Protein backbone atom coordinates (compact mmCIF):
# COMPACT_ATOMS: atom_id res chain seq x y z
CA UNK A 1 0.00 0.00 0.00
CA UNK A 2 1.45 3.38 -0.90
CA UNK A 3 1.59 6.23 1.61
CA UNK A 4 -1.43 8.06 0.15
CA UNK A 5 -3.60 4.96 0.52
CA UNK A 6 -2.18 4.44 4.00
CA UNK A 7 -3.15 7.99 5.01
CA UNK A 8 -6.65 7.48 3.62
CA UNK A 9 -6.94 4.24 5.59
CA UNK A 10 -5.95 6.07 8.79
CA UNK A 11 -8.75 8.59 8.17
CA UNK A 12 -11.27 5.76 7.66
CA UNK A 13 -10.15 4.07 10.85
CA UNK A 14 -10.51 7.29 12.80
CA UNK A 15 -14.07 7.69 11.47
CA UNK A 16 -14.87 4.07 12.31
CA UNK A 17 -13.61 4.47 15.88
CA UNK A 18 -15.91 7.45 16.42
CA UNK A 19 -18.86 5.23 15.47
CA UNK A 20 -17.90 2.28 17.69
CA UNK A 21 -20.33 1.46 20.47
CA UNK A 22 -17.75 -0.78 22.14
CA UNK A 23 -14.03 -1.40 22.07
CA UNK A 24 -12.68 -3.82 19.45
CA UNK A 25 -9.50 -5.85 19.44
CA UNK A 26 -7.17 -5.29 16.50
CA UNK A 27 -7.86 -8.90 15.46
CA UNK A 28 -11.60 -8.22 15.24
CA UNK A 29 -11.20 -4.95 13.37
CA UNK A 30 -8.44 -5.88 10.92
CA UNK A 31 -9.44 -9.52 10.31
CA UNK A 32 -8.80 -10.25 6.63
CA UNK A 33 -7.45 -6.77 5.94
CA UNK A 34 -4.01 -7.26 7.44
CA UNK A 35 -2.65 -8.51 4.11
CA UNK A 36 -3.24 -5.11 2.52
CA UNK A 37 -0.50 -3.52 4.62
CA UNK A 38 3.25 -3.87 4.58
CA UNK A 39 4.57 -5.20 7.87
CA UNK A 40 5.84 -1.79 9.00
CA UNK A 41 2.53 -0.17 8.03
CA UNK A 42 0.50 -2.78 9.86
CA UNK A 43 2.49 -2.22 13.02
CA UNK A 44 1.92 1.55 12.78
CA UNK A 45 -1.77 1.27 11.99
CA UNK A 46 -2.44 -1.13 14.88
CA UNK A 47 -0.69 1.27 17.26
CA UNK A 48 -2.77 4.13 15.84
CA UNK A 49 -5.94 2.04 16.18
CA UNK A 50 -5.26 1.10 19.80
CA UNK A 51 -4.24 4.61 20.86
CA UNK A 52 -7.24 6.32 19.25
CA UNK A 53 -9.70 3.73 20.43
CA UNK A 54 -8.41 4.13 23.99
CA UNK A 55 -8.82 7.92 23.77
CA UNK A 56 -12.33 7.48 22.37
CA UNK A 57 -13.54 5.25 25.17
CA UNK A 58 -11.81 7.20 27.92
CA UNK A 59 -13.66 10.27 26.63
CA UNK A 60 -16.94 8.33 26.50
CA UNK A 61 -16.51 7.16 30.11
CA UNK A 62 -15.85 10.71 31.29
CA UNK A 63 -18.94 11.95 29.46
CA UNK A 64 -21.09 9.33 31.18
CA UNK A 65 -19.96 10.37 34.68
C-alpha positions as CSV (number, residue, x, y, z in Angstrom):
1,X,0.0,0.0,0.0
2,X,1.5,3.4,-0.9
3,X,1.6,6.2,1.6
4,X,-1.4,8.1,0.2
5,X,-3.6,5.0,0.5
6,X,-2.2,4.4,4.0
7,X,-3.1,8.0,5.0
8,X,-6.7,7.5,3.6
9,X,-6.9,4.2,5.6
10,X,-5.9,6.1,8.8
11,X,-8.7,8.6,8.2
12,X,-11.3,5.8,7.7
13,X,-10.1,4.1,10.9
14,X,-10.5,7.3,12.8
15,X,-14.1,7.7,11.5
16,X,-14.9,4.1,12.3
17,X,-13.6,4.5,15.9
18,X,-15.9,7.4,16.4
19,X,-18.9,5.2,15.5
20,X,-17.9,2.3,17.7
21,X,-20.3,1.5,20.5
22,X,-17.7,-0.8,22.1
23,X,-14.0,-1.4,22.1
24,X,-12.7,-3.8,19.5
25,X,-9.5,-5.9,19.4
26,X,-7.2,-5.3,16.5
27,X,-7.9,-8.9,15.5
28,X,-11.6,-8.2,15.2
29,X,-11.2,-5.0,13.4
30,X,-8.4,-5.9,10.9
31,X,-9.4,-9.5,10.3
32,X,-8.8,-10.3,6.6
33,X,-7.4,-6.8,5.9
34,X,-4.0,-7.3,7.4
35,X,-2.7,-8.5,4.1
36,X,-3.2,-5.1,2.5
37,X,-0.5,-3.5,4.6
38,X,3.2,-3.9,4.6
39,X,4.6,-5.2,7.9
40,X,5.8,-1.8,9.0
41,X,2.5,-0.2,8.0
42,X,0.5,-2.8,9.9
43,X,2.5,-2.2,13.0
44,X,1.9,1.6,12.8
45,X,-1.8,1.3,12.0
46,X,-2.4,-1.1,14.9
47,X,-0.7,1.3,17.3
48,X,-2.8,4.1,15.8
49,X,-5.9,2.0,16.2
50,X,-5.3,1.1,19.8
51,X,-4.2,4.6,20.9
52,X,-7.2,6.3,19.3
53,X,-9.7,3.7,20.4
54,X,-8.4,4.1,24.0
55,X,-8.8,7.9,23.8
56,X,-12.3,7.5,22.4
57,X,-13.5,5.3,25.2
58,X,-11.8,7.2,27.9
59,X,-13.7,10.3,26.6
60,X,-16.9,8.3,26.5
61,X,-16.5,7.2,30.1
62,X,-15.8,10.7,31.3
63,X,-18.9,12.0,29.5
64,X,-21.1,9.3,31.2
65,X,-20.0,10.4,34.7
